[in-house]
Amino acid sequence: MQSKLVKDIKEAIRLSGLSDGMTVSFHHHLRNGDMVAVMVMDAVSELGIRNLNVNISSIFETHEPFIEYIRDGVITGIETDYMGGSVGRAVSEGILEKPVIFRTHGGRPSDIISGASPIDVAFIAAPTADPMGNCTGKFGKSACGSLGYAFADAMYAKKSVVITDNLVDYPLVDFSISEDYIDYVVAVDKIGEPSGIVSGTTKITKDPVGLVIADYAARAIDASGLLKDGFSFQTGAGGASLAAAKYLQDIMLRKNIKGSYGLGGITGYMVDMLNTGCFKALYDVQCFDLGAVESIRTNPNHMEVTAAHYASPTAKSSAVDNLDVVILGATEIDTDFNVNVHTDSNGYIMGGSGGHSDTAAGARMSMIVAPLSRARLPIVVDKVLCKSTPGNTIDVLVTQRGIAVNPLRPELSERFRQAGLPVVDIFELRDAAEKLNGKARKPQLGDREVAKVLYRDGTLLDTIYNVPVK
């Protein structure tokens, strides 16, 4: 029987032809439990390879060793959709010579497929694989569910390497990525820490403010005119967003509304909506919790989709373009409805667009849910520190003090008022936030570019500058 199995990661790197100045890629379905990216970069460093560009769909605290690779010259460029934790802080302080390139979850596969963001060697962390490279995230001790972000890497890299901790006999049944895209397979003891891969059960907020916001959000969706048979929906994994989904589920069941699909990173609460008949199907690009992993493994109506199918602006069609409603979060939102999800109030990188601007552009109604303030800092400001999502694609801001509607959507204001919802001007929310917390102070930033924020079509949306080290 033919096999692509090689003895270890170093052997796969040698066979791939990886050398100085090339680009490697990783995906983030193992989230904060990922061990593969660091394992590979350890091997790269030991082999003496330098000056690599790392294209990774998201960076978490588990990738903190990247900081040393940057200092040592192993990593000299980063492309990503999200960056948190220690790496974000180090990049903000100017550790990387070249600016990070931030894309969206839809823009990343679009640029990989078009050749605008070429990959030399892709490393696919696979919870289960066979010796020919057929692989899936649905099974194994490191099961993470969907591998949606990894498809473009595997399919369009010059060389693709599967790394697994559950090697099974050929052929693997119910694979996700198929062997015809894979060059080499490596079996290791452990690809991830299960407690960091998924969060068990993502929790609905119990905070009274969050519950008020969630109630307003669900009632606004009901009043929008979009909540009817065939309804499609995406929400995030934040506490208020999950509460809004639960309230929306109650409305759909009460009114016997049969939606078409739920989309995005899927949680157990979205699985509940599928199982109770609120949706015909779930399109899953990433599982957020154990309930979602179990569902995608067992329910044929819970379907894995690629990142391109999810949100690419250059695909022949993508699921975000048929979305009715998306619920999103914000670090800041300004009076022009521009949203920042990249930096904190001090200018440090602590996030990224992910699918934020993709879904805002595609959905018929994009809704931000956020309290007026966090940690005594106002959320509604005159101008965001970083424009992550353009204001002309944001329709509604829901806070505990009322709902602000983008002036571009006057029909929504009228529908909300008719439903008895508290519609307010966004300037009123800004003033209320400042009265509670004082006016937001803009941080003193340097003049060095540390990151470029690309919109989903590849155009430059904003530039992030360094935070001076005191």
Disulfide bonds with the S-S distance in Angstrom:
none
